[in-house]
Amino acid sequence: MHSRTNITVRYAETDQMGIVHHSIYPVWYEVGRSDYIKMFDTSYSEMEKSGIMTPLRNLTCHFKLPARYDDKLIVRTWCTAMTASRIEFSYTVKRIENDGSETELGYGSTEHGFVDSKTFRPCNVKKRLPELYEKITNNIKHF
């Protein structure tokens, strides 16, 4: 299972060459991640209210083709690994062409830890949010 997030490239996301700046891709990944979590009837806000935060541990971005101002994009997000203390997501960013076809512009991944929001020490999400843990692990997508 994966989420599909539609994005239209804003002018502020481009550089002087009219190409989306590389620093924007992690922002789009975050939007995709939020949409992915919502598929499981929760949100990052609700996770934080329950005392769990997910700091970033690792980030990769691979760029194939440029995105430009006003391009219509789709960010696909899925979980590729999850343990009681970590979660990993993968992403693809594709441009939706005028004929409806999609062109891959880039891809990447992020890895996050689960930590207690008060102590910032690692915590066991399997024990703290067992229903969410089960839902996500049952939907892990491997390629």
Secondary structure in CASP SS format (residue, H / E / C, confidence):
PFRMAT SS
TARGET T0000
AUTHOR 0000-0000-0000
METHOD secondary structure of the structure
MODEL  1
M C 1.00
H C 1.00
S E 1.00
R E 1.00
T E 1.00
N E 1.00
I E 1.00
T E 1.00
V C 1.00
R C 1.00
Y H 1.00
A H 1.00
E H 1.00
T E 1.00
D C 1.00
Q C 1.00
M C 1.00
G C 1.00
I E 1.00
V E 1.00
H C 1.00
H H 1.00
S H 1.00
I H 1.00
Y H 1.00
P H 1.00
V H 1.00
W H 1.00
Y H 1.00
E H 1.00
V H 1.00
G H 1.00
R H 1.00
S H 1.00
D H 1.00
Y H 1.00
I H 1.00
K H 1.00
M C 1.00
F C 1.00
D C 1.00
T C 1.00
S C 1.00
Y H 1.00
S H 1.00
E H 1.00
M H 1.00
E H 1.00
K H 1.00
S C 1.00
G C 1.00
I E 1.00
M E 1.00
T C 1.00
P C 1.00
L E 1.00
R E 1.00
N E 1.00
L E 1.00
T E 1.00
C E 1.00
H E 1.00
F E 1.00
K C 1.00
L C 1.00
P C 1.00
A C 1.00
R E 1.00
Y C 1.00
D C 1.00
D C 1.00
K E 1.00
L E 1.00
I E 1.00
V E 1.00
R E 1.00
T E 1.00
W E 1.00
C E 1.00
T E 1.00
A E 1.00
M E 1.00
T C 1.00
A C 1.00
S C 1.00
R E 1.00
I E 1.00
E E 1.00
F E 1.00
S E 1.00
Y E 1.00
T E 1.00
V E 1.00
K E 1.00
R E 1.00
I E 1.00
E C 1.00
N C 1.00
D C 1.00
G C 1.00
S C 1.00
E E 1.00
T E 1.00
E E 1.00
L E 1.00
G E 1.00
Y E 1.00
G E 1.00
S E 1.00
T E 1.00
E E 1.00
H E 1.00
G E 1.00
F C 1.00
V E 1.00
D E 1.00
S C 1.00
K C 1.00
T C 1.00
F C 1.00
R C 1.00
P E 1.00
C C 1.00
N C 1.00
V H 1.00
K H 1.00
K H 1.00
R H 1.00
L C 1.00
P H 1.00
E H 1.00
L H 1.00
Y H 1.00
E H 1.00
K H 1.00
I H 1.00
T H 1.00
N C 1.00
N C 1.00
I C 1.00
K C 1.00
H C 1.00
F C 1.00
END
